Amino acid sequence: MTLNEVGKMAGVSRMTVSRYFNGGYVGEESRAKIEKIVQETGFRPSAQAKALKTRKTETIGVMISSLDSALLVNVINLLHASMEAAGYQILIMRYLQSKQLLIQQIRNLIAKGVDGLIVSLVVADDEIKKELELCPVPVVCFGPMGLEGISSVIHDDNSGLALIVDELVKRGHKEIGCLGPDFDSQMSSVRISAIQCEMKRKGLPVRKDWFLQCRDDTATHYEIGRRLAAEVISLPSMPTAMIALSDQIAIGALAVLAKAGVKVPVQLAITGYGNIDVGSFLNPALTTVDMNLQEIVDKITFLLLEQINKNQKIVEKVHVKPLLIMRESI
């Protein structure tokens, strides 16, 4: 069935039927006639045909590093709701922290005709920047870093980790360590640098043997936490507090510490980062940082839709401040 056939059955022009399906003005009488035919036949216009005419697919490509991250899953859920409310569907691809795969997936999404791109940046360099600058559709990046010349929403990890260090110091902790994935990865290096800078600013010692990392990029963050907690227990002298670079790492560590009889927070305080739901149900409940995901998604949505609706490139860098969530693990 075509728009012409619907028009003939409803006794209206093809143009009127087209305006009806595209949200344009249609008189009440004509609208009622078209709705009657639509209900009787179940007709819906072809998405491909609409895309050919409008040159829009009403889809947004979303690039994320991994689906293993509870934080990114939360972002995806929020983005889905936000974009759906604006009339768009999202198409998700992951790049597993591989620069070459990220570039390939960007090209794949462009080939599929997406109307815009949202990119979670945990790897970034001039090659990625150039690839995004060449995109024929609007782009918004988000993550702990932005890119010059590209609209970016930055979750301010420096502020978030400074909040944690400051709170630990207020509670008398001077011997602080860290648990994380490979410190050479861009995400980890940003957070490690933030912790160490704040510790130095407060005159605290930064001991390399208390900054523990797992270089196995196949391990989940829960497994990383379990492995590194075992290393903490075997240290000749433990710090009094450990900052985990994600909630999942902290949760994995807490399980091993509890089994070994290490009392948290009496013998060792531990914090996470990200404020995933399960953290509040632990015993002790996990102190963490909320990255303010709803505001991040709101900013991403606004910056992307503004570019799409105005049909022009807009470059803006937005920083979103995190919140310290105090619980019983410190």
Solvent accessible surface area in square Angstrom, and as a share of the most:
residue,aa,sasa,rsa
1,M,112,0.50
2,T,73,0.42
3,L,33,0.16
4,N,75,0.38
5,E,79,0.36
6,V,0,0.00
7,G,1,0.01
8,K,168,0.71
9,M,99,0.44
10,A,9,0.07
11,G,62,0.59
12,V,28,0.16
13,S,64,0.41
14,R,108,0.39
15,M,115,0.51
16,T,16,0.09
17,V,0,0.00
18,S,7,0.04
19,R,96,0.35
20,Y,39,0.15
21,F,47,0.19
22,N,79,0.40
23,G,70,0.67
24,G,28,0.27
25,Y,177,0.67
26,V,6,0.04
27,G,26,0.25
28,E,156,0.70
29,E,127,0.57
30,S,30,0.19
31,R,81,0.29
32,A,59,0.46
33,K,82,0.35
34,I,0,0.00
35,E,63,0.28
36,K,121,0.51
37,I,14,0.07
38,V,14,0.08
39,Q,151,0.67
40,E,107,0.48
41,T,55,0.32
42,G,51,0.49
43,F,21,0.09
44,R,163,0.60
45,P,46,0.29
46,S,55,0.36
47,A,78,0.60
48,Q,132,0.59
49,A,55,0.43
50,K,69,0.29
51,A,21,0.16
52,L,151,0.75
53,K,132,0.56
54,T,59,0.34
55,R,218,0.79
56,K,86,0.36
57,T,51,0.29
58,E,70,0.31
59,T,37,0.22
60,I,0,0.00
61,G,0,0.00
62,V,0,0.00
63,M,0,0.00
64,I,0,0.00
65,S,7,0.04
66,S,20,0.13
67,L,91,0.45
68,D,110,0.57
69,S,33,0.21
70,A,30,0.23
71,L,23,0.11
72,L,20,0.10
73,V,59,0.34
74,N,48,0.25
75,V,4,0.02
76,I,17,0.09
77,N,92,0.47
78,L,50,0.25
79,L,0,0.00
80,H,74,0.33
81,A,60,0.46
82,S,25,0.16
83,M,0,0.00
84,E,88,0.39
85,A,94,0.73
86,A,43,0.33
87,G,46,0.44
88,Y,21,0.08
89,Q,91,0.41
90,I,26,0.13
91,L,68,0.34
92,I,66,0.33
93,M,33,0.15
94,R,110,0.40
95,Y,0,0.00
96,L,97,0.48
97,Q,96,0.43
98,S,43,0.28
99,K,64,0.27
100,Q,110,0.49
101,L,61,0.30
102,L,0,0.00
103,I,7,0.04
104,Q,85,0.38
105,Q,29,0.13
106,I,1,0.01
107,R,129,0.47
108,N,50,0.26
109,L,0,0.00
110,I,45,0.23
111,A,90,0.70
112,K,115,0.49
113,G,31,0.30
114,V,5,0.03
115,D,14,0.07
116,G,0,0.00
117,L,0,0.00
118,I,0,0.00
119,V,0,0.00
120,S,4,0.03
121,L,0,0.00
122,V,8,0.05
123,V,26,0.15
124,A,18,0.14
125,D,57,0.29
126,D,117,0.61
127,E,80,0.36
128,I,0,0.00
129,K,50,0.21
130,K,128,0.54
131,E,24,0.11
132,L,3,0.02
133,E,74,0.33
134,L,126,0.63
135,C,20,0.12
136,P,107,0.67
137,V,31,0.18
138,P,30,0.19
139,V,11,0.06
140,V,0,0.00
141,C,0,0.00
142,F,7,0.03
143,G,3,0.03
144,P,14,0.09
145,M,33,0.15
146,G,21,0.20
147,L,16,0.08
148,E,119,0.53
149,G,29,0.28
150,I,5,0.03
151,S,2,0.01
152,S,0,0.00
153,V,0,0.00
154,I,13,0.07
155,H,12,0.06
156,D,21,0.11
157,D,4,0.02
158,N,90,0.46
159,S,30,0.20
160,G,0,0.00
161,L,0,0.00
162,A,28,0.22
163,L,71,0.35
164,I,2,0.01
165,V,0,0.00
166,D,43,0.22
167,E,31,0.14
168,L,0,0.00
169,V,48,0.28
170,K,146,0.62
171,R,120,0.44
172,G,56,0.54
173,H,26,0.12
174,K,137,0.58
175,E,72,0.32
176,I,0,0.00
177,G,0,0.00
178,C,0,0.00
179,L,2,0.01
180,G,0,0.00
181,P,27,0.17
182,D,40,0.21
183,F,31,0.13
184,D,108,0.56
185,S,32,0.20
186,Q,64,0.28
187,M,48,0.22
188,S,2,0.01
189,S,44,0.28
190,V,39,0.22
191,R,14,0.05
192,I,16,0.08
193,S,56,0.36
194,A,9,0.07
195,I,0,0.00
196,Q,43,0.19
197,C,82,0.49
198,E,18,0.08
199,M,0,0.00
200,K,131,0.56
201,R,175,0.64
202,K,61,0.26
203,G,64,0.62
204,L,18,0.09
205,P,70,0.44
206,V,41,0.23
207,R,90,0.33
208,K,177,0.75
209,D,63,0.33
210,W,5,0.02
211,F,16,0.06
212,L,20,0.10
213,Q,56,0.25
214,C,13,0.08
215,R,141,0.51
216,D,48,0.25
217,D,136,0.70
218,T,118,0.68
219,A,18,0.14
220,T,65,0.38
221,H,67,0.30
222,Y,82,0.31
223,E,49,0.22
224,I,4,0.02
225,G,0,0.00
226,R,99,0.36
227,R,99,0.36
228,L,1,0.01
229,A,1,0.00
230,A,54,0.42
231,E,81,0.36
232,V,1,0.01
233,I,66,0.33
234,S,88,0.57
235,L,30,0.15
236,P,138,0.87
237,S,55,0.35
238,M,57,0.25
239,P,2,0.01
240,T,51,0.30
241,A,0,0.00
242,M,0,0.00
243,I,0,0.00
244,A,0,0.00
245,L,5,0.02
246,S,8,0.05
247,D,1,0.00
248,Q,11,0.05
249,I,0,0.00
250,A,0,0.00
251,I,25,0.13
252,G,2,0.02
253,A,0,0.00
254,L,19,0.09
255,A,58,0.45
256,V,34,0.19
257,L,2,0.01
258,A,74,0.57
259,K,186,0.79
260,A,56,0.43
261,G,49,0.47
262,V,19,0.11
263,K,132,0.56
264,V,23,0.13
265,P,44,0.28
266,V,126,0.72
267,Q,94,0.42
268,L,1,0.01
269,A,0,0.00
270,I,0,0.00
271,T,0,0.00
272,G,0,0.00
273,Y,2,0.01
274,G,3,0.03
275,N,36,0.19
276,I,8,0.04
277,D,113,0.58
278,V,65,0.37
279,G,1,0.01
280,S,50,0.33
281,F,165,0.69
282,L,46,0.23
283,N,155,0.79
284,P,26,0.17
285,A,11,0.09
286,L,0,0.00
287,T,1,0.00
288,T,0,0.00
289,V,0,0.00
290,D,34,0.17
291,M,9,0.04
292,N,36,0.18
293,L,23,0.11
294,Q,91,0.41
295,E,64,0.29
296,I,2,0.01
297,V,0,0.00
298,D,72,0.38
299,K,72,0.31
300,I,0,0.00
301,T,16,0.09
302,F,122,0.51
303,L,2,0.01
304,L,0,0.00
305,L,28,0.14
306,E,35,0.16
307,Q,3,0.02
308,I,14,0.07
309,N,112,0.58
310,K,114,0.48
311,N,138,0.71
312,Q,101,0.45
313,K,122,0.51
314,I,31,0.16
315,V,79,0.46
316,E,78,0.35
317,K,93,0.39
318,V,23,0.13
319,H,104,0.46
320,V,1,0.00
321,K,121,0.51
322,P,10,0.06
323,L,95,0.47
324,L,46,0.23
325,I,44,0.22
326,M,74,0.33
327,R,52,0.19
328,E,105,0.47
329,S,0,0.00
330,I,19,0.10
